[in-house]
Amino acid sequence: MRQRVLNIFIALGVVLLAIGCSTDSGTMSLLLRAESIAQDSPEEALAVLDSVDFEKVRGKRDVARYQLIKSEVLYHNYIDSDSDTLTRGAVEFYLNSEYDHECARALYQHSLVLKRKGQNYLAEAMLALIEAKKRLEHVDDLRLKALVLRTEGDIYGAGCLFANALESYAAAKECFDQLGMEYHSASVLYDMGATYIQLREHWQAKRALDQALSYGVRVDNKRFMCAVLHELLDLTIYLNDYDMCREYVARFAEHDCLLFGQAHMSAMQAMLLSHEGRKEEALAIVERAEAEPDADWADLEYARYIIYRNVGDSQEALRWEEKSKHQQDDLMIKVLEQPVLNIQIEMLQRSVDAANRERRLVRQRNTLIYCSISVIILFVGYMLWRRMRRKNEAIAHYVETIHELSVALDNVPRELSSSLGALYRDRFSELNELCDIYYDHSGSSRHKSMVFNKLTETIDAMKSDSARIAELERAVDEYRDGLMRRLRQLLPKLSERDYRVALYSFAGFSSRAIAIFIDSDPVSVSKIKYNIKTKIKSVESVDVSALVAALSEK
């Protein structure tokens, strides 16, 4: 009863512990709701998440999931952050889990945060994207794969690895095309065009940017058209194609899409006027643009150089070219002073690989220790169980022997029974008491051991008591027609051991009981009895049949 109550309390404790370490269903349903609507209704998803009490989110997995969903909802709401508190916690959990999809999502969000933190974090952001691509090999999420590839291209571009950037952009565009995501596909074309310009592959750049512009015109996305047209204007200057420049300037007015970059547009208009010989108008536009708070001095100084060059003022053109080159040199120096991205990635990858190897070795070592401890515990438990089993079997054997002794006693003549009673009642009363204790306390291993030890002690004392053995032989001779006396006369050269076996047989003991008294086994006892009978039969005497019959009794 006490054991049952204890088991109930243990079960209740386990249940309470499980409940206390898990997120309640209401909080979890809010998280799932926010996750399901994050892309289509990001503002509503953010409101749902704001209603979640973070203190109610329990367990490492649920906390990591909350962090992942929160970072994605902020991303879909265009709420940028350079703090990696959310994403780093999610990444640390999922990297050591089998949840490949969630891990790839967390790594992607983490890369965006690191990218926003600045140039010094680009290598770490790239490593996150590389790991995300590995996890996506086991997941069917083409959209996430495309986003990862595009961000990878952005980081390569920021690190001036333009060939790598184009490769990533091309792979991303292929994924977006398969998904039918036209806006994202056109955005990648814009990125590819800007990258081609950096590589001085101007006609490749024009082809990509024209395709992107066609999409913007078709869907009337003015902001997108504005960004593409600014890149195309720069391209026309690099190509020294003023007719093309004039055409793209006209497209701004045609689509009413000059939403930003007014200073850049002013520089382009000034260069076009100077190409027509209208120097004063061109310089006036530049001066007005320089007064604007968002003036781009690099563009405007380059515009002055073009103006003076177009009107034939070589001296002024040379002066402004020197200024423009000075700014370009400063920019180039800044670029050269930046760490080489691919070297950073390689070095960081080595450190990450070393850390992963160390973690793997620690896990393997811990696993080996746990397995060794488990094997030792199992072995010790098995040995204890085996020992207890042997004790129980021995006790059961002695109990059965007691029963056989009682049965054997019932089978001998009544006169012999009364004589034998004096032999075993004083000795076997202790065994009977121990048997009662055994059955009363059969659930206690301690009492079983006590019974076994006491029983062994009692039987050992009995089988070595020469006085009792002599008394037993006298009783057998008196009440069984002198069987032992006749056997000694017939076979005087038998061993004392053989005489003992014959005595116990004449007294009605079983082979198992005799085996205990002579420290042997039932098979050996049977062989001894058989040998005695054979020797008896080899002698001519009137006692042969009686002795053989007595030895054959069971």
N, C-alpha and C positions, 0 to 999 in steps of 0.2 A: 504493500500500500504506500509506504513511504517512498519507495523507488518510483512508483507511478506519479505521485505528486511532484517529485523532483523533476521527472521528465517533462511534465506539463509546464512547470516554471521555466525550464530551459527552452522549450519550444516558444513560449510567450516572449521570452527575452530575445530570441532570434527574430521573431516577427516584428517586435518593437524596434529592434536595431535596424532591420531592413526598411521599415517605414520611415524611421528618423533620418536615414541616409539617402532617401530618394525624393525627387521633386513631386509635389502634389499634382494631381491630374488637371486642376484648373490652371495652374501656372504653365504646365506643359502644353495644354491646348492653346494657350495664348502664343507660346513660342512657335508652335506648328502653324498657327494662323498667320503670324507675321512672316514666316518663311515662305508660305504658299503664295502670298500676294506681294512679295517684295519687288518683283519685276514689273508687274502690271499696275500696282497701286502702292508705290513706295511711300507716299505721304501717310496713307492709312496704316501701312506696316510699321512706320516709325511711331505713330500714335499708339498702336497696339503694344509695341515694345516698351514705350514710356510708361504704360500702365502695369508692366510687370515689376513685381518687387524682387529685386535681385537676391535679397536675403533668403527668399523661398526656393531659390534654385540650388539643389543639393547634388552632390556627387560630381566627380571630376568630368565625367562624360557630359552631363547636362550643362555644367558650367562652360565647358569648351563649346558646346553647341550654341549656348546663348551668345558667347563671344563671337562665334562665326556669323550667326544670323544678324547680330547687331552691326558688325563691320560691313556686311553685305547691304543691309538696309541703308546705312549711312552713305555707302557708295552709290546706290541707286537714287538717293536724294541729292547727289552732288555735294555732299558735305565732306570736304577734304580734311584730313588730319595727318599730322606728322608724328603722332604718338602711336607707338606700336603695342600699347598695353593690351588692347583687345586681341589683336591678331597674333601676337607672340604667344600668349597663353593658349590660344586654340591650336597653333602650330605645334607647340611642345607636346600637347596631348595627342594629337592625331598622328604625328610622326612615329609615335610608339604604339600605334594601333593598326588594326586591319581595315579601317574605314577609309579606303582609297579615295572615294569621291569627296567626302568631307575634307580629307587631308589636302586634296588638290585645290578645293575651293579656299581653304584657309591659307594655303601657300600663295595663291593668286592675290588675295586681299592683302596679305603681308607684303608682297612685292610692291604693290601700289603705294603702301604707306612708306616703305623704304625708299622708293623712287622719289616721293615728295620730300623726303628728309634731305636730299641733296646728293651732290656728286660723290661724296665719300661713302655712300651707302649703295651705290649702283651694283657693285660686285655681289654684295649680299642679296640684293633684290634679284639679280640674275640667277644666283644659286637656288633661290626659292622657286623661280620659274622652271629651272631645269628639273628640280625634284618634282614639281607639279606635273611636268610632262611625263615623267616616269610613272607617277601614280595614275595618270590618265590612260596609260597603255592598257590598264585593266578595267577601264570605265567607259561606257558609251555616252559621252557628253561632248558632242562636236562643237557646241557653242562655247563651252568653257575652254576647250582646246584652242579655238580660234582666238579668243581673248588673250589667252596666255601667249600665243605666238605673236600677236600684235604688240603686246607689252614688251615682249622680248626684243622685237624690232626697235621699239622706242628706246630701250636701254642701250642696245648696240649703237643706235644713231647718236645718243648722247655721249657715248664713249668713242665716237668717230670711227667705229667699225662698220662702215657703210655697206660693204659687201655682205657682211653677216646680217645686217638689218634688212637688206633687200630679200635675202633668202627667207627670213622669218616672215616678212610682209607677204611674200608670194604664197607661202604655205597658209597663212591666215586668210588671205583672200580666197584661196581655193575652198577652205572650210566654210566661209561666209557665203560663197556662191552656192555650195551644196545646200545650205540651210535657207537660201532665198532671202538673206538679210541684206537688202540693197544698200541701206544707209551705211552699215559697217563696211561693206565691200567698197563703196565709194570713198569712205574715209581712209581705207587702206590704200586706195589708188592715190589719194592726196599725199599720204605719207611716202609712198613710193616715188611720186613726182618730186617731192622736196629732197628725197635722198639722192635721186638721179642728178639733181642740180648740184649737190655737194660733190658728186663724182665727175662733174663736168660732162655728163652724158645728156646733153641738152635736148636732143630730139626724142630720146626715150622719156625724158621728163615731160616734154610737151604732150606726148601721146597719152601718158597716164593722167596728167592734169586735165586735158581736154575731155577725157572720159568721165572724170570726176565732175567736171563742170556740167556736162550733159545731164548727169543725174540730178544735180542741184537745180538746173533749169526746169527739168521735167517735174520735179516735186515741189518747185517754188520754195526751196529752202534758202532764204536770202543770206543767212549767216554763213552757211556752208559755201555759197557762191562767192561771198566776199573774201573768205580765206583763200579759196582756190585762185581767184582773179589776182590777188596780191602776189601769189607765187608766180603766176603767169606773167605779170608785169615785170618782175625781176628777171624772168627768163628772157623776155624780149630785149632787155638792155644787154644781157650777156651775149645775145645773138646779134645785137646792133641792128635790130629790125624795128624801125620806128613805125612802119605801117601796121605791123602786128600789134605794137604797143598802143597805137591810136585805136585800133579795133577793140582791144580789151578795156581800155578806158571808157569807150562808148558803151560797153556791156554793163558797166556799173550804173550808168544813167538809164539804160534800157530796162534793167531789172530792179532799179532802185534798191541796191543792196550794199551801199557804202555805209556799213554799220560801225566800222572801226578802221583804224589805219589812215586817218585823214592826212596826217603829215606825209605818209608814204605816197598817197595819191597826189599830194601837192608836188612832191619831188618829181613824180612821173610827168605830171602836166607841164612842169617847168622845163623838163628835158625835151618834151615834144615841141614846145614853143621855141626853144632855142634851135631846134632842128629846122624850124621854119624861118629862122633869122630874127625872131621877136625877143631880143635879149632883155630889154627893159621889163617887159611883161613877165618874162620868166624869172628875173631876179626879184621882182615885186612879190610873186607867189612864194618864192623861197623865204623872203624876209617875213612875210605874214606867217608862214609855217613855223619859222624859228621862234616866233612869239608865243606859240601854243605851248601849254604846260606839258603835253605828251610828245613834244618834238623829238624826232629821231635824228640826232646830229650826224650820225654816220651816213644816213640816206641823204640828208640835206647838203652835207659837205661834198658828197660824191656828185650830187646834182649840180652844184656850183662848178665843179670840175668839168662836167659834161657841157654845161652852158657855155663856159669860156672856150672850151675846145671847139664846139660847134660854130661859134661866131668868129673863131680865128684868133682869139686873144691868147697866144701861147704862154706868155709870161704868167698871167693870172691862172691859166689852166694848170701850169706846172706847180704853182704855189698851192692850189687847192688839191691837186693830186698828191702832193707830199703830205698834206694834212690827212687826206683820206687813207693814204698808205700807212701813216703813223698809227691811225686808229686800227687799221687791219692788222698791223704788226703787234699792237697791244693785245688784240683778240687772239692772234696766233700764239703769242707767248703764254697767255692764260690757258689755251688749249694744250700746249706742250707741257705746261707745268702740272697738268692734271695727271694722276696716276694712269698708266696704261691699263685699260679695263680688262683685256684678256689675261694679262699677267696677274692682276688682282684676283680675277676669278679663279685662275689656276692655283694661286697661293691659298686662297680661302677654301677652295675645294680640297686641297691637301689637308688643311687643318680639320675640316669637317670629316673627311675620310678617316683621319687619325682618331678623332673623337668617336666616330661610329665604331671603329675597330675596338677601341677601348671599352665602349658600352657593350659590344657584342661579347668580348672576352669576360667582362664582369657578369653578364647574363649567363654565359656558359659555365663560369665558375660557380655562380650561385645555384644553377640547375644541378651541377654535379654534387654540390654540398647537400642540397635538398634530397636528391636521389639517394645519396649515401646514407643520410640520416634515416630516410624512409626504409631503406633496406635493412639497416641495423635494427630499427624498431620492429619491423616485420619479423626479422630473424629471432630477436629476443622474445617477442610475443609468441612465435611458433614454438620455441624451446620451452617456454613456460606452459603453453597449452599442452605440449607433448608430455611434459613432466606430470602435470595434473592428470592427464588422461591415463598415464601409466599407473599413477597412484590409485585412481578410481577403478581401473581394471583389476589391480591387485586386491583392493578392498572387496570388489565384487567377487573375485576368485575365492578369497577367504570366507566370505559370507556363504558362497555356494558350498564350500567345503564343510562349513558348520552344518549346513542343511543336510549334506550327504552323510555326515557323521551321525546326525540324529536319525536319518532314515535307516542307516546301517544298524544302529542300535536297536531299532524296532524289529529288525529282521532276525536277530540272534535269539536263542531260546530265552524264556523269561528268567530262568535261574541265572543265566549269564548276564542278562540285562541288569538284574539287581546288583550283581557283583561289579559290572562295569559302571553302574551309576556312581559308585564311590570313586571310580577313577576319573570321571570327567566332570561331575557336577561341581566339585570344588574348583576345577581348573576352568571349565567352560562357562561358569557363571559370570566371570568377567567378560568373556566374549559376548554372551547374551546381552549384558548391560551395554557394551560398546555398540552392539548392533542396534539396540534401542536408541542410543544417542545418535547413531548414524542416520537412522530414518527420521528422527525428530529434527535433525539439523542438516538435512541433505543439501540444502542450498548454501551451506557455509564450507568453504574450502579449508578453513582452519580446523573445524571439527572432523572433516574427512581425514585430514592428516593425523589428527590425534588418534582416531579410531585405528587407522592403518598402523601407526607406530606401536600402539598398545597391543594390537592383535598380533603383530609380528613378534613382539617380546614374549607374549604368553605362549604362543605355539612353539617358539624356540626353546622356552624353558621346559615345556611338556615333553618334547621329543628327546631331550637329553636327560630326562629324569629316570635313572636306572631303577630306582625303587618302584616307580609306577610301572615300568616295563616288566619287572619281576613279578609284581602283583598281577599284571594282566596275564602273564604266562601261567601263573598258578590257577587263575580263574578259568582259563581256557582248558587246562588239564583236568580241573575238577568238574567242569560242566560240559565239556565236549569230549568226554571219554578218553582223556589223556592224549590228545592229538600231538601236542608239542613233545611230550615225553616219548611217544612212539616214533616221531620223526627223528629225534636226536639219536634214538637207538638204531633206527634203520639207516640213517646217513650221518654218522658221527663226524665226518670230515667236511661238512658244509661250513661256509663262512658265517661269521656272526651276522653279517648283513643279510645273507639268505635266510637265516633263522628269523631275523626281524620281519622280513617280508612275509614269511609263512605265518608268523604269530599274528600280524595285523590282518592277514587274509582270513585266518581261522576265527579272528574276533569279529569279522564282518565289515572291515573297512574297505572302502572303494580304492581303486588304483590311484586316483588323484589324491586321496587322503594319505595313502601310503607314501606317495611320491613326496609329499610335504615332510612326512616324518623322517624320511631317509635322505632328504636333500637331492631328490632325483626328479624324473618326469614320468608320466603315466606309461609311455612307450617302454622305457627301460624297466619299469616295474613288471609290465606284462612279460617282457623277455626273461626276467629273473624267475618269475612264476613258472614260465614254460620250461626253463632249464631244470628247476626243482622237480617238476612233474616228470620230466624225461629221466632224471636220475632215479626217482622213486620207481618208475616202471622198469628200470633195468635190474632191479633187485627182486628176488623171489621172496614174497612174504604175504601173509594174510592181511597185513595192514595197507597194502598198496592201494586197493580200490577206495578205502575210506579216506586215505590221505589225498589221493588225486581228486576225489569228489569234493573234499573240503576246500582244496586250492582252487577248484573251478567255480565255486560259489561267487556270486557278485553281490 
